């Protein structure tokens, strides 16, 4: 187990050894108390994500994908098991160090965007910076950070939407803002949970093209949950889940259908 008193969470994109995965999980279980009973959702899951690798996590509803994603993304603790992020045993860290590690190393894209309604597009992109740097340091760097956020959004085709709040944006525009927020600090790992699940096919395809383009150009690792085999085919590797376990490829008899 990692010594939590001496472990550094690092500061760069490549803090761990080049040969090690950016993400490695072993023996992950997750249970939830239901009255006087226990609901077991994950059953000893092992999973790796290599550096600059894209991995699709695929399975039917109730397979445990989103629960696993929350554990791997350090948003929820496993009942048992270990998660190493860039070589650091994340769940052996204090809550504060774990939050710092997550903010440095992971960008998140969710199905329903998770944008703050009272903030405009630029402010939503900058929100992680406010948390990361603290109020004083953020104020000192605000002009620089603001320029970077605007440039990123303009690059994503949102030049005319910089001062718009989420309610004034289309679904595709909201997801572009969410992707810009996830990428703003250039994390080595991007975690996406059904990133096009709330979009129509045409808009979803545009967002996916942008996501994969950024993943390739930046050399990011990508872990993406999806129900759609078509999206999984865009990734380097597919991991199948059923009933809280990861299946061996030989056990997959009925791959998921392509979603129309």
Secondary structure, DSSP 8 states (H G I E B T S, - for coil): ---TTT----SSTT-S-TTS-SEEEEEEEEEEEETTEEEEEEEEEEEEE-TT-EEEEE--TTSSHHHHHHHHTTSS--SEEEEEETTEEGGGS-HHHHHHHHHHHEEEEETT----TTSBHHHHHHHHHHHHHHHHHHHHHHHHHHHHHHHHHHHTT-GGGTT-BGGGS-HHHHHHHHHHHHHTT--SEEEEESTTTTS-HHHHHHHHHHHHHHHHHHT-EEEEEES-HHHHTTSSEEEEEETTEE--GGG--S------
